[in-house]
Amino acid sequence: YKRQAPIRDTKGELMGVVIVFSDQTKVKTERDALIQSEERFAHLFERAPLSYQSLDDNGCFIEVNEAWLETLGYSKEEVIGKWFGDFLSPEFREKFQKGFPKFKATGRVETELEMIHKDGRRVFIAFSGRVGYRNDGDFEKTHCILKDVTEERALESKLRESERSYKELINGMNETVWIIGLDGELIDVNDRAVSMLGYTRNELLKIGLSGIDHLLDKEQIATYANSMPRDTMQTFE
């Protein structure tokens, strides 16, 4: 790399030329390494099995990878430059509006939001994000990995519904119900059992069957045993 400048006397007459040569080998090597690093990152970013997105300071899309597009059904042209909140279900947009400034301030986030697939389906997404900074320390963009957890959350919801139905069933029975594990440990009791002994549910579970035997008299034990189905009834002496 060469730079040159004229040398003039006090009258402005040309006296000569200053020529400065600068060795740019190191600069070129570093520039080439940076280009290669960016190419490797771009390749990894596009091929990553998990969805990736980056947002600017206003929460608008800078980049998404192929996995993101496949997960939500949009084309890149439909996404880049758009506000992220536009891709959220309405009830989650306020959460994003309030949470995004906190994300930028703290530099990281772990959260879940419900997004809208292009076909209208709601997709529950788990986010793990970090903030990228410029050399001067200012915010540059966010880096977020997304995971579709829709099926997991649906299974959890079904499990909660099943547990609620189970509770309603056993607590609606007039008989005492004692749920006992294969190891003999007391797992659960219904409201009837709780009211019969005067203890809270947690106290009974802590006491366990061995403690209950000492709390009940023979008549109460017989009543308890006779309330159990015959094919599973245990005899208490």
Secondary structure, DSSP 8 states (H G I E B T S, - for coil): -EEEEEEE-TT--EEEEEEEE---HHHHHHHHHHHHHHHHHHHHHHH-SSEEEEE-TTSBEEEE-HHHHHHH---GGGTTTSBGGGGB-HHHHHHHHHHHHHHHHHSEEEEEEEEE-TTS-EEEEEEEEEEEE-TTS-EEEEEEEEEE-HHHHHHHHHHHHHHHHHHHHHHT-SS--EEE-TTS-EEEE-HHHHHHHT--HHHHHHHHHHHHHHHS-HHHHHHHHHTS-GGG-----
